Amino acid sequence: LTEEVERWELELEAERSDLCSTILGIELGDILVQPQKGQITRLQVTRTSMNISDERVFFVIDGLRFRKDGTAGKRVESIWIDFHASSDIR
């Protein structure tokens, strides 16, 4: 039973990753740019996921952060995109 549950968890995570990538239009290996603390941060996407509840949907994008010299480093950072459901939407 434990092996079956682990297999289901892996399949669910793969589905969440695919759905996140489809909704956001990003793929593994893409480079994302975001402002952070007044500077530009670049990440090479290594993992995507999402979570849905009645009140909110949030996406998580993990990636290797680029160094100042432009090469991908070893440091993994995450970008969270959070949407709260409005009471009007249902």
Stockholm file with secondary structure:
# STOCKHOLM 1.0

chainA/1-90         LTEEVERWELELEAERSDLCSTILGIELGDILVQPQKGQITRLQVTRTSMNISDERVFFVIDGLRFRKDGTAGKRVESIWIDFHASSDIR
#=GR chainA/1-90 SS CHHHHHHHHHHHHHHHHHHHHHHHTCCTTCEEEEEETTEEEEEEEEEEEEEECSSEEEEEEEEEEECTTSSEEEEEEEEEEEEECCTTCC
#=GC SS_cons        CHHHHHHHHHHHHHHHHHHHHHHHTCCTTCEEEEEETTEEEEEEEEEEEEEECSSEEEEEEEEEEECTTSSEEEEEEEEEEEEECCTTCC
//
